[in-house]
Amino acid sequence: MVHGTHNAIHDERNESIFIYINGSFHVRNEAKISVFDSGYLVGDGIWEGIRLTGGKLVFIEEHLNRLWQAAKATHINMAYSKDELIEVIYKTLEKNNMTDGVHIRVMITRGIKKTPSQDPRLTITGPNLVIIPEYKMADESSKKSGLKLFTSTIRRGSPDYLDPKLNCHSKLHEVQALVQAIEAGADEALMLDINGFVSTCNSTNFFMVKDGMVITSTDQYCMNGITRQKIIDLCIENNIPVDERNFSLYDVYDADECFVTGTFAGISPVISIDGRSIENKSNNEISASLSILYKKLISDYVRK
């Protein structure tokens, strides 16, 4: 059984979902794209993961801002406006009669290539847009039991060669990091930056709590997680001390609490890192409070 931040409750409805591909809908087992697609050939694409709660796309403004910034960074020409993409997402949800408890993957690649190559000039179509909506709720058993992390030898990229802020299809280094963690008996990989400081996990952002202070890495080498920023904002709004700073494994091993954040599972507690138990000296008091505040933030957003 998969145990980790993306452990979802099985839902049979996902077997018959319709997937959107470039203007048309396809049943899941018939959804296909060319082997000459840029994303398949060289990982040349960008993506976003978005949640549907109570009929609303949660924090859609932030997700689309990040997607458009990624498009600019990769020089992928978007063939639609943000409003048009939102309309297509809602059409996809309507096609599937979905209103709640859904996770949506929006993927945009540069397009179809004339021949296998990195060269973007050999792209012969416009961007390919794929939207995969799934009934997907986090399995609370993973949160209750907590996560085990293992520090990978694979580092987070530097902004000058693969900026961690970029949500791109080129995820091989993160997959390699996770493979190391799994082989070590852990659930997710903790990744250091190029200077040896703690950066993020392979798919989530990392936080620790020490003496009442919530601490996360600077944004130099970490993913610009939307949930990460929401947690920082909640700390500020609720007078919970918070700091973005460089810190090492030496600091982490003696943390009072540790947790990770992400769009899918929200806040997930960490119980051990590299075989060292996190003693939870504050009995998860701060992370539990932040989890309640984060759920309320989403509820308030949906009710707006």
Rosetta silent file (secondary structure, phi, psi, omega in degrees, C-alpha in Angstrom):
SEQUENCE: MVHGTHNAIHDERNESIFIYINGSFHVRNEAKISVFDSGYLVGDGIWEGIRLTGGKLVFIEEHLNRLWQAAKATHINMAYSKDELIEVIYKTLEKNNMTDGVHIRVMITRGIKKTPSQDPRLTITGPNLVIIPEYKMADESSKKSGLKLFTSTIRRGSPDYLDPKLNCHSKLHEVQALVQAIEAGADEALMLDINGFVSTCNSTNFFMVKDGMVITSTDQYCMNGITRQKIIDLCIENNIPVDERNFSLYDVYDADECFVTGTFAGISPVISIDGRSIENKSNNEISASLSILYKKLISDYVRK
SCORE:     score description
SCORE:     0.000 S_00000001
   1 L     0.000  135.758  177.328    0.000    0.000    0.000 S_00000001
   2 L   -73.199  129.536  176.984    1.264    3.492   -0.867 S_00000001
   3 L  -124.688  123.758 -179.074    1.775    5.604    2.256 S_00000001
   4 L   164.895 -169.901 -174.379    2.533    9.281    1.891 S_00000001
   5 L   -69.634  -16.770  179.856    1.232   12.740    1.100 S_00000001
   6 L  -110.656   19.462  176.242   -0.482   11.553   -2.102 S_00000001
   7 L   -74.203  114.044 -175.203   -2.160    8.500   -0.609 S_00000001
   8 E  -112.590  152.837  175.464   -5.788    8.827   -1.758 S_00000001
   9 L   -71.189  131.675 -179.531   -8.967    6.939   -0.894 S_00000001
  10 L   -63.228  135.561  179.219   -9.931    4.606   -3.741 S_00000001
  11 L  -136.476  113.773 -176.329  -12.959    5.832   -5.700 S_00000001
  12 H   -63.673  -21.272 -179.605  -14.463    3.613   -8.406 S_00000001
  13 H   -62.091  -22.988 -178.299  -16.000    6.628  -10.147 S_00000001
  14 H   -69.299  -17.356 -179.191  -12.551    7.485  -11.495 S_00000001
  15 H   -68.170  -22.877 -175.544  -12.637    4.483  -13.812 S_00000001
  16 H  -119.520   22.178 -179.890  -15.187    6.182  -16.071 S_00000001
  17 L   -70.905  156.107  173.754  -14.127    9.822  -15.952 S_00000001
  18 E   -98.848  134.370 -179.761  -13.870   11.948  -19.074 S_00000001
  19 E  -110.024  136.004 -178.918  -10.508   13.578  -19.771 S_00000001
  20 E   -88.148  128.537  174.885  -10.196   16.779  -21.769 S_00000001
  21 E  -136.250  108.493  172.910   -7.662   16.824  -24.618 S_00000001
  22 L    47.509   49.441  173.159   -7.451   19.845  -26.925 S_00000001
  23 L    97.181   -3.597  179.125  -11.160   20.591  -27.193 S_00000001
  24 E  -135.911  162.136 -177.861  -12.645   17.100  -26.914 S_00000001
  25 E  -109.349  143.663 -178.434  -13.491   14.608  -24.179 S_00000001
  26 E  -137.603  136.422  174.282  -12.274   11.019  -23.937 S_00000001
  27 E   -60.685  146.870 -171.624  -13.128    8.197  -21.550 S_00000001
  28 H   -45.034  -52.018 -174.765  -10.183    7.471  -19.285 S_00000001
  29 H   -77.293   -0.293  176.912   -8.970    4.275  -20.956 S_00000001
  30 H  -115.111    2.345 -178.562   -9.251    5.886  -24.413 S_00000001
  31 L   -77.635  118.244 -175.380   -7.480    9.171  -23.589 S_00000001
  32 L  -139.204  157.119  175.069   -4.310    9.332  -25.691 S_00000001
  33 L  -141.968  155.523 -173.428   -1.777   11.821  -26.981 S_00000001
  34 L   -60.886  145.958  174.464    0.922   11.506  -29.651 S_00000001
  35 L   -69.835  -10.027  176.259    4.280    9.919  -28.845 S_00000001
  36 L   -92.955    7.682  176.725    5.721   13.001  -30.593 S_00000001
  37 E   -63.842  138.497 -177.362    4.310   15.270  -27.878 S_00000001
  38 H   -59.140  -36.164  179.087    6.995   17.558  -26.428 S_00000001
  39 H   -64.929  -41.109  179.702    6.117   16.541  -22.886 S_00000001
  40 H   -70.926  -40.978 -175.120    6.587   12.863  -23.646 S_00000001
  41 H   -71.311  -47.687 -173.025    9.757   13.338  -25.683 S_00000001
  42 H  -136.816   16.179  179.478   11.723   15.745  -23.501 S_00000001
  43 L    67.504   29.292 -174.597    9.564   16.734  -20.522 S_00000001
  44 L   -91.995   83.161 -178.803    8.783   20.055  -22.199 S_00000001
  45 E  -168.486  168.881  179.327    5.610   21.104  -20.416 S_00000001
  46 E  -131.714  163.493 -174.903    4.098   22.804  -17.374 S_00000001
  47 E  -156.911  165.240  171.746    1.275   21.872  -15.034 S_00000001
  48 E  -141.860  146.392  171.387   -0.902   22.772  -12.045 S_00000001
  49 E  -110.364  123.976 -172.915   -2.763   20.706   -9.468 S_00000001
  50 E  -129.001  143.069  178.690   -6.031   22.323   -8.356 S_00000001
  51 E  -103.421  142.762  173.188   -8.698   21.256   -5.876 S_00000001
  52 E  -106.556  117.878  179.499  -12.475   21.526   -6.361 S_00000001
  53 E  -132.186  125.897  179.042  -14.298   22.035   -3.062 S_00000001
  54 L    56.230   34.737  177.696  -17.956   22.946   -2.754 S_00000001
  55 L    82.225    1.095 -177.512  -18.142   23.691   -6.459 S_00000001
  56 E  -118.105  142.688  174.600  -15.238   26.164   -6.397 S_00000001
  57 E   -80.221  108.966 -170.685  -11.700   25.912   -7.720 S_00000001
  58 L   -70.851  127.862  178.666   -9.740   26.654   -4.559 S_00000001
  59 L    54.468   38.582 -176.261   -7.165   29.469   -4.832 S_00000001
  60 H   -61.103  -32.473 -179.191   -7.559   29.405   -8.622 S_00000001
  61 H   -60.922  -47.239 -179.874   -6.115   32.914   -8.966 S_00000001
  62 H   -65.020  -39.797 -179.816   -2.796   31.868   -7.432 S_00000001
  63 H   -64.010  -43.359 -178.643   -2.681   28.638   -9.437 S_00000001
  64 H   -72.441  -34.108  175.533   -3.236   30.395  -12.750 S_00000001
  65 H   -61.351  -41.262  179.262   -0.750   33.148  -11.909 S_00000001
  66 H   -67.974  -38.259  179.451    1.869   30.462  -11.266 S_00000001
  67 H   -65.717  -44.143 -179.581    0.939   28.627  -14.464 S_00000001
  68 H   -67.274  -35.076  176.861    1.197   31.772  -16.585 S_00000001
  69 H   -66.671  -38.478  176.601    4.529   32.658  -15.001 S_00000001
  70 H   -63.338  -38.102  178.653    5.784   29.150  -15.833 S_00000001
  71 H   -63.707  -41.069  177.713    4.614   29.634  -19.433 S_00000001
  72 H   -64.569  -42.605 -177.445    6.605   32.853  -19.680 S_00000001
  73 H   -63.945  -35.443 -177.627    9.679   31.223  -18.171 S_00000001
  74 H   -96.005   -3.513 -179.709    9.551   28.320  -20.634 S_00000001
  75 L    61.203   38.285  171.865    8.387   30.474  -23.573 S_00000001
  76 L   -92.045  121.255 -177.629    5.281   28.344  -24.120 S_00000001
  77 L   -80.919  112.810  179.125    2.692   30.498  -25.891 S_00000001
  78 L   -70.329  133.944 -176.741   -0.675   30.082  -24.191 S_00000001
  79 L   -94.061   12.526 -175.682   -3.478   29.751  -26.741 S_00000001
  80 L  -156.051  163.691  177.203   -6.149   31.032  -24.325 S_00000001
  81 L   -87.792  171.897  177.332   -6.722   33.532  -21.557 S_00000001
  82 H   -61.925  -42.448  179.686   -7.021   32.687  -17.862 S_00000001
  83 H   -63.462  -38.573  178.879  -10.794   33.129  -18.036 S_00000001
  84 H   -66.496  -38.514  178.274  -10.991   30.821  -21.048 S_00000001
  85 H   -67.420  -40.683  176.346   -8.975   28.147  -19.244 S_00000001
  86 H   -59.123  -42.154  178.876  -11.221   28.423  -16.185 S_00000001
  87 H   -61.499  -40.868  179.258  -14.227   27.956  -18.468 S_00000001
  88 H   -67.455  -38.908  178.102  -12.682   24.815  -19.986 S_00000001
  89 H   -62.109  -45.556 -179.550  -11.912   23.408  -16.527 S_00000001
  90 H   -67.060  -33.869  175.273  -15.512   23.939  -15.414 S_00000001
  91 H   -63.197  -38.925  178.576  -16.801   22.356  -18.643 S_00000001
  92 H   -65.460  -40.547  177.960  -14.656   19.322  -17.879 S_00000001
  93 H   -67.238  -40.492  178.288  -16.077   19.142  -14.355 S_00000001
  94 H   -64.260  -39.524  177.866  -19.620   19.548  -15.681 S_00000001
  95 H   -59.485  -31.505 -178.685  -19.028   16.750  -18.194 S_00000001
  96 L   -98.704    5.053 -178.338  -18.139   14.516  -15.237 S_00000001
  97 L    54.251   41.921 -176.985  -20.919   15.820  -12.959 S_00000001
  98 L  -101.104  134.305  178.481  -18.279   16.783  -10.399 S_00000001
  99 L  -132.843  -16.131 -174.653  -18.944   19.312   -7.634 S_00000001
 100 L  -160.395  155.831  175.188  -16.766   18.364   -4.665 S_00000001
 101 L    66.029   37.085 -174.448  -13.801   16.296   -3.494 S_00000001
 102 E  -120.167  141.872  172.308  -11.977   16.547   -6.812 S_00000001
 103 E  -114.138  130.265 -174.758   -8.311   17.035   -7.701 S_00000001
 104 E  -115.905  128.775  174.823   -7.630   18.463  -11.163 S_00000001
 105 E  -106.214  116.772  176.955   -4.371   18.138  -13.077 S_00000001
 106 E  -104.737  122.095 -176.844   -3.953   20.759  -15.811 S_00000001
 107 E  -125.696  132.444  178.846   -1.065   19.998  -18.187 S_00000001
 108 E  -129.072  121.383  176.230    0.223   22.114  -21.047 S_00000001
 109 E  -110.895  165.575 -175.945    3.032   20.977  -23.333 S_00000001
 110 L   -63.871  -28.193  178.549    4.747   22.894  -26.111 S_00000001
 111 L   134.408 -169.283 -178.348    3.033   20.735  -28.736 S_00000001
 112 E   -85.665  134.994  179.079    3.714   17.962  -31.251 S_00000001
 113 E   -92.552  151.884  174.584    7.221   17.655  -32.666 S_00000001
 114 L   -68.380  -34.692 -178.306    8.106   16.891  -36.277 S_00000001
 115 L  -156.717  155.392  178.254   10.741   14.454  -35.032 S_00000001
 116 L   -56.967  119.257 -176.983   12.223   13.514  -31.637 S_00000001
 117 L  -171.628  154.888  172.608   14.334   16.506  -30.653 S_00000001
 118 L   -78.199  -22.600 -169.989   14.836   19.137  -27.974 S_00000001
 119 L   -63.219  115.744 -179.637   14.648   21.910  -30.563 S_00000001
 120 H   -66.079  -19.111  179.595   11.426   23.945  -30.039 S_00000001
 121 H   -70.454  -14.424  178.463   11.590   25.076  -33.669 S_00000001
 122 H   -91.642    8.801  175.305   10.647   21.533  -34.673 S_00000001
 123 E   -79.465  126.853 -172.289    7.265   21.846  -32.945 S_00000001
 124 L  -108.386    2.058  176.987    4.579   21.676  -35.624 S_00000001
 125 L  -132.105  174.850  170.957    1.420   22.388  -33.565 S_00000001
 126 L   -77.555 -178.829 -179.288    0.278   24.773  -30.883 S_00000001
 127 L   -59.677  146.234  173.583    0.377   23.782  -27.201 S_00000001
 128 E   -94.356  131.030  178.296   -1.407   20.598  -26.096 S_00000001
 129 E  -114.646  123.095  177.530   -3.852   21.028  -23.199 S_00000001
 130 E  -125.243  134.061  177.680   -4.875   18.037  -21.087 S_00000001
 131 E  -126.289  119.940  179.226   -7.160   18.214  -18.032 S_00000001
 132 E  -114.906  108.662  175.572   -7.545   15.184  -15.768 S_00000001
 133 E   -98.532  134.670  178.443  -10.184   15.529  -13.011 S_00000001
 134 E  -135.666  142.891  168.494  -10.356   12.779  -10.381 S_00000001
 135 E   -69.157  112.072 -169.287  -12.400   12.128   -7.287 S_00000001
 136 L  -149.305  106.666  176.629   -9.474   12.277   -4.917 S_00000001
 137 L  -117.739  138.767 -179.630   -9.514   12.730   -1.176 S_00000001
 138 E   -63.371  137.609  176.153   -6.456   12.307    1.023 S_00000001
 139 L   -76.086  114.032 -175.615   -6.436    9.155    3.130 S_00000001
 140 H   -64.907  -16.987  179.701   -6.487   10.443    6.698 S_00000001
 141 H   -63.909  -32.155  177.815   -4.657    7.306    7.899 S_00000001
 142 H   -66.754  -38.452  178.009   -1.453    8.706    6.430 S_00000001
 143 H   -69.735  -40.546 -176.956   -1.883   11.886    8.443 S_00000001
 144 H   -66.353  -39.119 -179.402   -2.761   10.023   11.625 S_00000001
 145 H   -82.873  -21.727  178.672    0.265    7.740   11.440 S_00000001
 146 L    84.146  162.235 -175.964    2.590   10.512   10.241 S_00000001
 147 E  -102.566  146.320  171.893    5.268   10.544    7.569 S_00000001
 148 E  -106.205  126.662  179.870    8.773    9.162    7.588 S_00000001
 149 E  -109.045  152.842  175.143   11.289   11.218    5.610 S_00000001
 150 E  -133.384  132.172 -178.295   14.716   10.297    4.269 S_00000001
 151 E   -78.571  117.737 -178.032   17.280   12.855    3.154 S_00000001
 152 L   -79.167  154.147  174.159   18.188   12.230   -0.467 S_00000001
 153 L   -80.147  -10.395 -179.066   21.656   12.709   -1.908 S_00000001
 154 L   -88.557  125.342 -173.871   19.987   14.451   -4.885 S_00000001
 155 L   -90.088  156.369  169.518   19.878   18.224   -4.420 S_00000001
 156 L   -67.235  143.818 -176.433   17.265   20.771   -5.380 S_00000001
 157 L   -69.555  156.473  173.542   18.291   22.625   -8.528 S_00000001
 158 L   -82.251  149.320 -179.647   19.811   26.067   -8.610 S_00000001
 159 L   -57.846  -19.533 -177.410   17.680   28.832  -10.196 S_00000001
 160 L   -88.611   -3.594  173.532   20.220   29.157  -13.002 S_00000001
 161 L  -131.587  -33.618  169.598   19.722   25.614  -14.331 S_00000001
 162 L  -155.167   91.256 -174.969   16.368   24.262  -13.087 S_00000001
 163 L   -62.113  124.053  179.528   14.525   26.681  -10.863 S_00000001
 164 L   -60.150  -17.950  179.614   12.571   24.755   -8.186 S_00000001
 165 L   -72.550  -15.685 -174.303    9.778   27.305   -8.571 S_00000001
 166 L   -84.842  116.037  175.632    9.000   25.961  -12.035 S_00000001
 167 L   -81.640   82.130 -176.229    6.164   23.414  -12.131 S_00000001
 168 E  -112.536  168.473 -179.704    7.484   21.585  -15.178 S_00000001
 169 L   -75.046  -11.783 -179.485    7.178   18.054  -16.521 S_00000001
 170 L   -81.995   85.809 -174.383   10.898   17.468  -15.969 S_00000001
 171 L  -114.599   15.805 -172.983   10.594   15.750  -12.579 S_00000001
 172 H   -61.303  -39.304 -178.913   13.161   12.974  -12.938 S_00000001
 173 H   -65.071  -32.907  177.938   15.463   14.307  -10.216 S_00000001
 174 H   -73.639  -36.211  175.540   12.527   14.376   -7.771 S_00000001
 175 H   -63.183  -43.693  178.574   11.523   10.856   -8.766 S_00000001
 176 H   -60.531  -41.019  178.456   15.100    9.702   -8.152 S_00000001
 177 H   -62.392  -43.405  179.765   15.051   11.349   -4.736 S_00000001
 178 H   -66.067  -38.453  177.352   11.782    9.614   -3.864 S_00000001
 179 H   -58.688  -43.570  177.616   13.141    6.251   -5.049 S_00000001
 180 H   -58.957  -43.214 -178.906   16.041    6.660   -2.621 S_00000001
 181 H   -64.852  -43.434  179.965   13.598    7.421    0.199 S_00000001
 182 H   -63.106  -43.213  179.930   11.386    4.439   -0.609 S_00000001
 183 H   -65.010  -24.115  177.810   14.383    2.112   -0.746 S_00000001
 184 L   -88.444    1.873  178.189   15.391    3.429    2.682 S_00000001
 185 L    87.041   14.671 -179.518   11.937    2.559    4.046 S_00000001
 186 L  -101.799  176.800 -177.284   10.627    6.132    4.144 S_00000001
 187 L   -99.431  -30.847 -176.449    7.541    7.763    2.625 S_00000001
 188 E  -152.128  157.444 -177.163    8.990   10.879    1.043 S_00000001
 189 E   -96.763  132.978  168.643   12.389   12.417    0.334 S_00000001
 190 E   -90.177  132.820 -175.225   13.750   15.465    2.109 S_00000001
 191 E  -119.278  136.978  178.547   15.923   17.420   -0.311 S_00000001
 192 E   -93.716  161.587  175.372   18.757   19.839    0.450 S_00000001
 193 L   -87.732 -176.421 -174.433   19.723   22.880   -1.589 S_00000001
 194 L   -68.762  -12.566  178.852   23.064   23.327   -3.355 S_00000001
 195 L  -101.197    0.390  178.545   24.574   24.736   -0.135 S_00000001
 196 L    91.963    3.178  175.999   23.487   21.822    2.049 S_00000001
 197 L   -86.375  157.094  179.162   20.594   23.582    3.756 S_00000001
 198 E   -66.821  131.869 -179.528   17.136   21.973    3.922 S_00000001
 199 E  -108.578  -82.851 -179.363   15.038   22.962    0.901 S_00000001
 200 E  -144.887 -175.432  166.259   11.818   20.965    0.373 S_00000001
 201 E   -92.510 -178.390 -176.901   10.615   17.414    0.020 S_00000001
 202 L   -67.883  -27.041 -179.785   10.324   15.807   -3.412 S_00000001
 203 L  -138.799    3.926 -179.670    6.699   16.951   -3.838 S_00000001
 204 L  -137.426  165.854  175.311    5.838   19.025   -0.774 S_00000001
 205 E   -94.667  144.986 -173.036    7.219   21.953    1.205 S_00000001
 206 E  -105.208  138.089  174.651    8.872   21.298    4.555 S_00000001
 207 E  -130.866  150.463  168.008    8.327   23.129    7.858 S_00000001
 208 E  -132.139  160.958  177.307    9.677   22.627   11.341 S_00000001
 209 E  -121.316  130.470  179.151    8.706   24.122   14.702 S_00000001
 210 E  -140.252  119.916  178.516   11.317   25.068   17.296 S_00000001
 211 L    52.265   43.270  176.280   10.586   26.858   20.584 S_00000001
 212 L    82.795   -2.063 -179.397    7.232   28.100   19.296 S_00000001
 213 E  -101.488  127.549  173.891    8.649   29.400   15.980 S_00000001
 214 E   -84.612  126.637 -173.789    7.408   28.007   12.648 S_00000001
 215 E  -127.996  133.507  173.144   10.421   27.775   10.327 S_00000001
 216 E  -137.306  167.978 -176.607   10.675   27.009    6.624 S_00000001
 217 L   -70.887  163.044  173.925   13.410   27.445    4.050 S_00000001
 218 L   -68.194  169.221 -178.865   14.002   30.627    2.106 S_00000001
 219 L   -88.903   13.879 -179.351   12.476   30.811   -1.359 S_00000001
 220 L   -67.681  -40.573 -173.869   15.894   30.681   -3.059 S_00000001
 221 L  -130.553   20.744 -178.151   15.874   26.939   -3.711 S_00000001
 222 L  -119.455  163.377  177.390   12.385   25.727   -2.797 S_00000001
 223 L   -65.491  140.473  178.154    9.114   25.232   -4.621 S_00000001
 224 L   -84.936   66.525 -175.755    6.852   28.280   -4.542 S_00000001
 225 L   -64.456  135.073  177.842    4.054   26.244   -3.034 S_00000001
 226 H   -68.836  -42.089  176.973    0.685   27.948   -2.784 S_00000001
 227 H   -64.609  -39.044  176.745   -0.148   26.033    0.395 S_00000001
 228 H   -54.638  -49.465 -178.593    3.284   26.956    1.757 S_00000001
 229 H   -66.697  -36.360  178.189    2.533   30.654    1.312 S_00000001
 230 H   -62.725  -38.786  179.312   -0.952   30.278    2.792 S_00000001
 231 H   -66.554  -42.265  177.222    0.570   28.715    5.934 S_00000001
 232 H   -60.794  -45.336  179.509    3.084   31.570    6.241 S_00000001
 233 H   -62.211  -41.341  179.304    0.256   34.093    5.822 S_00000001
 234 H   -63.608  -37.912  177.452   -1.883   32.308    8.429 S_00000001
 235 H   -60.896  -46.887 -178.624    0.987   32.422   10.906 S_00000001
 236 H   -62.723  -44.900 -177.609    1.352   36.170   10.407 S_00000001
 237 H   -67.557  -25.691 -175.812   -2.398   36.801   10.652 S_00000001
 238 L  -111.088   19.752  175.043   -2.722   34.725   13.841 S_00000001
 239 L    56.762   36.748  173.516    0.387   35.995   15.632 S_00000001
 240 L   -98.593  119.236 -178.437    2.235   32.708   15.320 S_00000001
 241 L   -55.985  131.539 -177.935    5.978   33.435   15.005 S_00000001
 242 E  -142.560  146.263 -179.154    7.217   32.395   11.552 S_00000001
 243 E  -148.818  140.238  171.321   10.531   32.732    9.737 S_00000001
 244 E  -103.710  115.581 -173.484   11.985   31.854    6.339 S_00000001
 245 L  -152.532  167.423  170.889   15.652   31.050    6.881 S_00000001
 246 L   -79.117  134.080  174.425   18.506   28.699    6.084 S_00000001
 247 L  -149.810  157.845 -173.214   18.690   25.716    8.420 S_00000001
 248 L  -111.992  176.368  176.183   20.435   22.358    8.376 S_00000001
 249 H   -61.887  -29.733  176.286   19.654   18.759    9.275 S_00000001
 250 H   -55.313  -41.652  178.807   21.374   19.469   12.601 S_00000001
 251 H   -72.806  -39.974 -175.205   18.470   21.821   13.388 S_00000001
 252 H   -64.525  -42.744 -175.957   15.805   19.521   11.973 S_00000001
 253 L   -60.672  -21.865 -178.823   16.753   16.468   14.020 S_00000001
 254 L  -109.211   18.495 -178.904   16.042   18.415   17.234 S_00000001
 255 L   -67.770  152.200  175.921   12.818   20.092   16.058 S_00000001
 256 L   -76.314  -37.772  175.612    9.775   20.178   18.312 S_00000001
 257 E  -145.739  156.149  171.081    7.460   19.423   15.366 S_00000001
 258 E  -140.286  145.358  175.655    7.825   18.878   11.634 S_00000001
 259 E  -154.672  164.136  177.726    5.220   18.886    8.883 S_00000001
 260 E  -123.977  158.322 -177.698    4.882   19.188    5.118 S_00000001
 261 E  -130.581  150.173  177.248    2.378   21.089    2.990 S_00000001
 262 E  -169.464  161.904 -178.217    0.811   20.631   -0.429 S_00000001
 263 L   -59.700  -40.519 -173.370   -2.328   21.311   -2.451 S_00000001
 264 L   -71.140  -54.597 -171.697   -3.581   17.726   -2.251 S_00000001
 265 L  -102.078   -5.244 -178.443   -3.224   16.820    1.433 S_00000001
 266 E    74.839 -116.745  179.074   -2.868   20.233    3.078 S_00000001
 267 E  -108.583  128.714  178.412   -0.757   19.747    6.219 S_00000001
 268 E  -127.150  127.349 -177.933    0.752   16.338    7.023 S_00000001
 269 E   -73.840  151.468  177.707    2.786   15.685   10.193 S_00000001
 270 E  -110.931  132.458 -177.746    6.260   14.138   10.074 S_00000001
 271 E  -107.002  -19.539  178.145    7.234   11.564   12.712 S_00000001
 272 E  -156.917  152.440  177.228   10.809   10.718   11.715 S_00000001
 273 E  -137.272  121.471 -179.978   13.679   11.872    9.526 S_00000001
 274 L    55.661   37.835  177.742   16.602    9.615    8.607 S_00000001
 275 L    81.901   -2.713  179.236   15.573    7.159   11.300 S_00000001
 276 E   -97.978  124.108 -179.404   15.513    9.819   14.011 S_00000001
 277 E   -70.527  137.111  170.687   12.153   10.267   15.718 S_00000001
 278 L   -83.628  116.641 -168.425   10.714   13.750   15.913 S_00000001
 279 L   -69.748  -13.791 -178.938    9.911   13.940   19.596 S_00000001
 280 L    51.754   54.824 -176.406    6.931   16.261   19.123 S_00000001
 281 L   -61.214  -25.498  177.974    7.880   18.173   22.257 S_00000001
 282 L  -101.190   12.729  176.438    4.917   20.486   21.733 S_00000001
 283 L    56.902   39.560  178.539    2.581   17.556   21.000 S_00000001
 284 L    57.099   22.936 -175.253    1.906   18.804   17.448 S_00000001
 285 H   -60.454  -45.129 -175.511    0.110   21.766   18.992 S_00000001
 286 H   -74.423  -45.430 -179.466    1.171   24.321   16.387 S_00000001
 287 H   -64.751  -35.700  177.603    0.809   22.137   13.283 S_00000001
 288 H   -66.422  -39.428  178.114   -2.615   20.963   14.486 S_00000001
 289 H   -65.448  -41.588  179.378   -3.702   24.581   15.011 S_00000001
 290 H   -66.458  -34.714  178.168   -2.450   25.544   11.563 S_00000001
 291 H   -63.140  -41.217  177.627   -4.305   22.610   10.027 S_00000001
 292 H   -65.085  -43.805  179.980   -7.566   23.879   11.561 S_00000001
 293 H   -64.508  -37.365 -179.579   -6.851   27.422   10.368 S_00000001
 294 H   -68.560  -41.081  177.468   -6.043   26.179    6.862 S_00000001
 295 H   -63.997  -37.865  177.292   -9.287   24.197    6.610 S_00000001
 296 H   -66.810  -38.035  178.191  -11.203   27.284    7.746 S_00000001
 297 H   -59.018  -42.728  178.671   -9.382   29.364    5.130 S_00000001
 298 H   -67.283  -42.219  179.212  -10.624   27.007    2.418 S_00000001
 299 H   -61.190  -42.715  179.188  -14.157   26.999    3.818 S_00000001
 300 H   -64.919  -37.917  179.022  -14.212   30.798    3.862 S_00000001
 301 H   -64.075  -41.553 -178.708  -12.905   30.873    0.294 S_00000001
 302 H   -68.148  -33.937 -177.578  -15.623   28.501   -0.899 S_00000001
 303 H   -79.013  -13.133 -177.880  -18.351   30.531    0.809 S_00000001
 304 L   -62.729    0.000    0.000  -17.268   33.823   -0.799 S_00000001
